[in-house]
């Protein structure tokens, strides 16, 4: 029987929401094993001088416990 755990993490990127998501998974995989999926709970962006400067995501990461 598999036991899964869900954690919430935040990530940001100057490129895109997709890049922020990829960076979050890459960083999380350094300390978490068996990542099964990520769910993008929220997206937001920072704006400065009428320009988007940063894309932000709030993710739920699901992974299997050893």
N, C-alpha and C positions, 0 to 999 in steps of 0.2 A: 504494500500500500504506500502510495506517495503522499508525503505531507508537504504542502506548499505554504509559503509565507509571502505576504505582500507588504512592501514598504513604499513610502512616498519620498520622492526626491525632486529637487529643483535643478534646472540647468539653463544656461543661456548661451547665445551665439550671436556674433555680429552678422552672420550670413543668412540663416533661416531657422524656422522652427524645426525642420527636418534635421539640420545640422546640430541643433541643440539636443535633439533626441538621440542622435547617433553618438554624440560626445558623452551624454549621460550613461548610455549603455556601455560604452567603451571603458569609462572610468569605474562604473559599478562592477564590471566584470573582473576588475583587479582584486576585489575583496569578496565578491559574491560568486558562488559556483552555481551552475545549473539554472541560469536565467531562462525562464520559459517564455515570458512575454512582457510587453510594456503597454500601458494604457495611458494615452495623453488625456489627462483630466482637465487641464486648462492651458490656454495659450494667451500670452500677452506680449506687449512690445513697449519698449522705452522710446520716448520721443524727445529730441533736443533740436531746437531751432527749426521746427516744422519738418524734421527728418527722423525716420525710424533709425535708431542707433543700436538697438539690441532686441533680439527675439528671445522670449522666455517661455519655458514649458514647465508644467507641474506634472510629473509622471508617477504612475503606480507601477512598480516593478514586482513581478511575480517570479519567485524562484523556488526550486525544490530543496528541502533540507536534507542533509546527508544522514 
